[in-house]
Amino acid sequence: MILSDKTITRMLAEGTLRIEPVTQEQIQPASCDIRLGNTFSVVEDTPSGIITLGEEIKYRTITADKYLILPGQFVLATTMEYFELPDDLTAFVEGRSSLGRMGLFIQNAGWVDPGFKGEITLELYNANRCAIELTAGRRVGQLVFAKMDAPALVPYNGKYQGQTGATGSRVFLDKDA
């Protein structure tokens, strides 16, 4: 079941769902608008030109209110908001259609697990032939919340729990290497 604005507002007031900072204007009929934070990370070049899954990937991270994403560039960004989801709620990140129509693809890998705490890292790709100027604080997407049929037996407590800022891949920590 997708949560309505009424339920999202009630859960925020009760403290069972935490989104900070958030304004009432961000609460939409079936979602909450998310805004772009001010940290951006790009993968640093490797001497071999190859990224492997078993080794830590190095990133160059900058803090800025404006970021110019070049044509064909991939960059990690973060939400302005910090989230804490209860154990019976999951969420999906959806990019804004208006930005997608400019050639800016905004996504995250999968969804936000129940029990997650932190800022959400966004994966941005400029598919346009022109550079696109990004501005911290601008709406870039929405979070759609879905109520689970029961609380998770094992809520999220993984390698991205508590993340802040544009957080790079931690795939090298996987146990299935």
Secondary structure, DSSP 8 states (H G I E B T S, - for coil): -B--HHHHHHHHHHTSSEEES--GGGEETTEEEEEEEEEEEEE---TTS---TTS---EEEEE-SEEEE-TT-EEEEEEEEEEE--TTEEEEEEE-HHHHTTTEEEE-SSEE-TT-EEEEEEEEEE-SSS-EEEETTSEEEEEEEEE-SS--SS---STTTT--SS----GGG-TT-
